[in-house]
């Protein structure tokens, strides 16, 4: 096991990304300007066991690989919030919407052939896609009302990474720990700090009936830097995922080949899951199949308006850790593709509850903790699969 010491965030590189998406760093080739600080070289493991490796770049971004193929990218600043993108299922399909990030990348200029192929697939998957809510950026954590500041939408209130605390690869997982400051634009100061830990890996097949499932464990501890830091009761939050456009329920109306389904631990489906508290929710459905070689070239030649691209079935499940504050949290899971877990939005989710108040106030030094496991899968997972996965996750959290 290797532990890499804290790396302070380079302020000069922050200025480079002001006014633009820092995921351009992820899009960039592995050149001197984005040299790898620490890396476990992508490779294949013996005996068929998945090998998980990663690279940390000098701007704070990370790439994670499974058996040498990109699984996920971590972007420390995507217009004011850290995100995970790209994010792929075991078959290579993109598991989250690529817009608006893909519009900021000069795909044709990419010299990293593997990344260029991923971005070309992202372009195909966004043909005929939904360009709404530009603040829905793949996978992220923030909130819409924190002491009067809106960190959810694209406002001047920002979450900025200040330190890479550690980056660790042991062949089975990649673990990234960062510190981040929440800058409230209305107050013109930082009001809280978080330490977030992201663990990337592959589930043991026995946990999900022999199926191939990747995961991200996302844990965050938020500490108030002053008194009266109010996390307000609003549905605009908090741990968000935006599904690919073909996966959303509502797109069935415009494209009969598109449209997925939602399922939670209580057996609720689709629109019934919105605003309910649940230990796990799974959102699955059609998405663009990952293309390579001649098949990719033929599809690209069809042009930007060819929305009937090859499809596969993918899914994303979000498990809420039992140690999280306000477990189980409400699910702000929408039929148009937003898939959020919100521990604060009780009033919006329970409008008939006169006593509803999901807000939480922290004074200086007080903390909140949240834990989530995100499962990335191909095909469908059954309720039994997801119950078993949640049970295993809960046992790991307790340890």
Residue pairs with C-beta under 8 A, 6 or more apart in sequence:
1 168
1 170
2 38
2 40
2 168
2 169
2 170
3 166
3 168
4 37
4 38
4 56
4 166
4 167
4 168
5 166
6 163
6 164
6 165
6 166
7 37
7 56
7 60
7 163
7 164
8 162
8 163
9 60
9 76
9 160
9 161
9 162
9 163
9 164
10 58
10 59
10 60
13 58
13 59
13 60
14 77
14 160
17 24
17 25
17 59
17 77
20 104
21 75
21 77
21 78
21 79
21 101
21 104
22 59
22 61
22 75
22 76
22 77
22 78
23 61
23 73
23 75
23 78
23 83
23 85
23 101
23 104
23 105
24 104
24 105
25 34
25 57
25 59
25 61
25 75
26 61
26 63
26 73
26 75
26 85
26 86
26 115
27 105
27 106
27 110
27 115
27 119
28 34
29 110
29 111
29 112
29 115
30 36
30 112
31 111
34 57
34 58
34 59
34 61
35 57
35 58
36 55
36 56
36 57
36 58
37 56
37 57
37 58
38 55
38 56
38 167
39 53
39 54
39 55
39 56
40 53
40 54
40 55
40 169
40 171
40 174
41 53
42 53
42 65
42 68
42 69
43 51
43 53
43 67
43 68
44 51
44 67
44 68
45 51
45 67
45 171
50 66
50 67
50 202
51 65
51 66
51 67
51 68
51 171
52 64
52 65
52 66
52 71
52 169
52 171
52 172
52 173
52 174
52 200
52 201
52 202
53 64
53 65
53 68
53 169
53 171
53 174
54 62
54 63
54 64
54 65
54 167
54 169
54 174
54 176
54 200
55 62
55 63
55 65
56 62
56 164
56 167
56 176
57 63
59 76
60 76
60 77
60 161
60 164
60 178
61 73
61 74
61 75
61 76
62 73
62 74
62 167
62 174
62 176
63 70
63 72
63 73
63 74
64 70
64 71
64 72
64 73
64 74
64 174
64 200
65 71
66 90
66 202
66 214
69 88
69 92
69 114
70 86
70 88
70 114
70 115
70 118
71 87
71 88
71 200
71 214
72 84
72 85
72 86
72 87
72 88
72 200
72 216
73 84
73 85
73 86
73 87
74 82
74 83
74 84
74 176
74 198
75 82
75 83
75 84
75 85
76 82
76 161
76 178
77 160
77 161
78 85
78 101
78 137
78 140
79 135
79 137
79 154
80 151
80 154
80 155
80 157
80 158
80 159
80 160
81 137
81 140
81 141
81 142
81 151
81 158
81 159
82 140
82 141
82 159
82 161
82 178
82 180
82 196
83 137
83 138
83 139
83 140
84 96
84 138
84 139
84 140
84 198
84 216
85 96
85 98
85 101
85 137
85 138
85 139
86 94
86 96
86 98
86 118
86 122
86 138
87 94
87 95
87 96
87 138
87 139
87 376
88 94
88 95
88 118
88 290
88 376
89 95
89 214
89 314
89 315
89 376
89 377
89 378
90 212
90 213
90 214
90 376
90 377
90 378
91 289
91 290
91 312
91 314
91 378
92 121
92 290
93 287
93 288
93 289
93 290
93 312
93 314
93 378
94 118
94 121
94 122
94 125
94 244
94 287
94 288
94 290
95 243
95 244
95 287
95 314
95 316
95 376
96 138
96 139
96 241
96 242
96 243
96 244
96 316
97 126
97 129
97 130
97 136
97 138
97 242
97 243
97 244
97 245
97 337
98 122
98 123
98 125
98 126
98 138
98 244
99 126
99 129
99 130
99 131
99 134
99 245
100 131
100 134
100 137
101 122
101 137
101 138
102 119
102 122
102 123
102 126
105 119
107 116
107 119
107 120
107 123
110 116
110 119
117 292
117 296
120 291
120 296
120 300
121 288
121 290
121 291
121 296
123 300
123 304
124 288
124 291
124 299
124 300
124 309
125 244
125 245
125 246
125 287
125 288
125 309
126 245
127 304
127 305
127 306
127 307
127 309
128 245
128 254
128 255
128 305
128 307
129 244
129 245
129 246
130 245
130 248
130 251
130 336
130 337
132 336
133 242
133 338
134 154
135 152
135 153
135 154
136 240
136 242
136 337
136 338
137 242
138 241
138 242
139 216
139 240
139 241
139 242
139 374
140 239
140 240
141 196
141 218
141 220
141 238
141 239
141 240
141 370
142 151
142 152
142 159
142 237
142 238
142 240
143 151
143 152
143 231
143 232
143 234
143 236
143 237
143 238
143 344
144 150
144 151
144 152
144 153
144 232
144 234
144 235
144 236
144 237
145 230
145 231
145 232
145 233
145 234
145 236
145 237
145 344
146 157
146 182
146 184
146 191
146 192
146 229
146 230
146 231
146 232
147 184
147 187
147 191
147 228
147 229
147 230
148 184
148 186
148 187
149 155
149 157
149 182
149 184
149 185
149 186
149 187
149 191
150 157
150 236
151 157
151 158
151 159
151 182
152 236
152 237
152 238
153 236
155 185
156 185
157 182
157 183
157 184
157 185
157 186
158 182
158 183
158 185
159 180
159 181
159 182
159 183
159 194
160 180
160 181
160 183
161 178
161 179
161 180
162 179
162 180
162 181
162 193
163 178
163 179
164 176
164 177
164 178
165 177
165 178
165 179
165 195
166 175
166 176
166 177
167 174
167 175
167 176
167 177
168 174
168 175
169 175
172 201
173 199
173 200
173 201
174 199
174 200
174 201
175 197
175 198
175 199
175 200
176 197
176 198
176 200
177 195
177 196
177 197
177 198
178 195
178 196
179 193
179 194
179 195
180 193
180 194
180 195
180 196
181 190
181 192
181 193
182 190
182 191
182 192
182 193
182 194
182 222
183 189
183 190
183 191
184 190
184 191
190 225
191 224
191 225
191 226
191 229
192 222
192 223
192 224
192 225
192 229
192 362
193 222
193 223
193 225
194 220
194 221
194 222
194 223
195 220
195 221
195 223
196 218
196 219
196 220
196 221
197 217
197 218
197 219
197 220
198 216
198 217
198 218
199 215
199 216
199 217
200 214
200 215
200 216
201 214
201 215
201 217
202 212
202 213
202 214
202 215
203 213
203 214
203 215
203 375
203 389
203 392
205 211
205 212
207 213
207 388
207 389
207 392
208 377
208 381
208 385
208 388
208 389
209 382
209 384
209 385
209 388
211 377
211 379
211 381
211 385
212 377
212 378
213 375
213 376
213 377
213 381
213 389
214 375
214 376
214 377
215 373
215 374
215 375
215 376
216 373
216 374
216 376
217 371
217 372
217 373
217 374
218 239
218 371
218 372
218 373
218 374
219 321
219 369
219 370
219 371
219 372
220 369
220 370
221 367
221 368
221 369
222 362
222 367
222 368
222 369
222 370
223 362
223 365
223 366
223 367
224 362
224 363
224 364
224 365
224 366
224 367
225 364
226 363
226 364
227 363
227 364
228 361
228 363
229 361
229 362
229 363
230 359
230 360
230 361
231 344
231 359
231 360
231 361
231 362
231 368
232 344
232 359
233 344
233 345
233 346
233 347
233 348
233 356
233 357
233 358
233 359
234 344
234 345
234 348
235 332
235 342
235 345
235 348
235 349
236 345
237 332
237 340
237 342
237 344
237 345
238 340
238 341
238 342
238 343
238 344
238 370
239 318
239 340
239 341
239 342
239 370
239 372
240 338
240 339
240 340
240 341
241 283
241 316
241 318
241 338
241 339
241 340
241 374
242 337
242 338
242 339
243 260
243 283
243 285
243 316
243 337
243 338
243 339
244 287
244 288
244 314
244 337
245 251
245 258
245 337
246 255
246 257
246 258
246 259
246 260
246 285
246 286
246 287
246 288
246 311
247 258
247 259
247 260
247 283
247 284
247 285
247 286
247 287
247 314
247 337
248 258
248 259
248 260
248 285
248 335
248 336
248 337
249 259
249 260
249 261
249 262
249 270
249 271
249 285
249 335
249 336
250 259
250 335
250 336
250 337
251 258
251 259
252 258
252 259
255 307
257 286
257 308
257 311
258 285
258 286
258 311
259 285
259 286
260 283
260 284
260 285
260 286
260 315
261 269
261 270
261 283
261 284
261 285
262 269
262 270
262 271
262 273
262 281
262 282
262 283
262 333
262 335
263 269
263 273
263 281
263 282
263 284
263 383
263 386
264 273
264 276
264 278
264 280
264 281
264 282
264 331
265 278
265 279
265 280
265 281
265 383
265 386
265 387
265 390
266 276
266 278
267 383
268 276
268 278
270 335
271 335
273 281
273 331
273 333
274 331
274 332
274 333
274 334
274 349
275 330
275 331
275 332
275 348
275 349
275 350
276 330
276 331
276 349
277 328
277 329
277 330
277 331
278 320
278 328
278 331
279 319
279 320
279 322
279 327
279 328
279 390
280 317
280 318
280 319
280 320
280 386
280 387
280 389
280 390
281 317
281 318
281 331
281 333
281 339
281 341
282 315
282 316
282 317
282 375
282 381
282 386
283 315
283 316
283 317
283 333
283 339
284 313
284 314
284 315
284 316
284 377
284 379
284 380
284 381
285 313
285 314
285 315
286 311
286 312
286 313
287 311
287 312
287 313
287 314
288 309
288 310
288 311
288 312
289 309
289 310
289 311
289 312
290 312
291 299
291 310
295 310
299 306
299 309
299 310
312 378
313 378
313 379
313 380
314 376
314 377
314 378
314 379
315 375
315 376
315 377
315 378
315 379
315 380
315 381
316 339
316 374
316 375
316 376
316 377
317 374
317 375
317 377
317 381
317 386
317 389
318 339
318 341
318 372
318 373
318 374
318 375
319 372
319 373
319 374
319 375
319 386
319 389
319 390
319 393
320 327
320 328
320 329
320 341
320 371
320 372
321 327
321 370
321 371
321 372
321 373
321 393
321 394
321 397
322 371
322 394
322 397
322 398
323 369
323 371
323 397
323 398
324 343
324 369
324 370
324 371
324 372
325 343
325 360
325 368
325 369
325 370
326 343
326 344
326 358
326 360
327 343
329 341
329 342
329 343
330 341
330 342
330 343
330 345
330 346
330 349
330 358
331 339
331 340
331 341
331 342
332 338
332 340
332 341
332 342
332 345
332 349
333 339
333 340
341 372
342 349
342 358
343 358
343 360
343 370
344 358
344 359
344 360
345 358
346 353
346 356
346 357
346 358
347 353
347 356
347 357
347 358
349 356
349 358
350 356
360 368
362 368
371 397
373 389
373 393
375 381
375 386
375 389
381 389
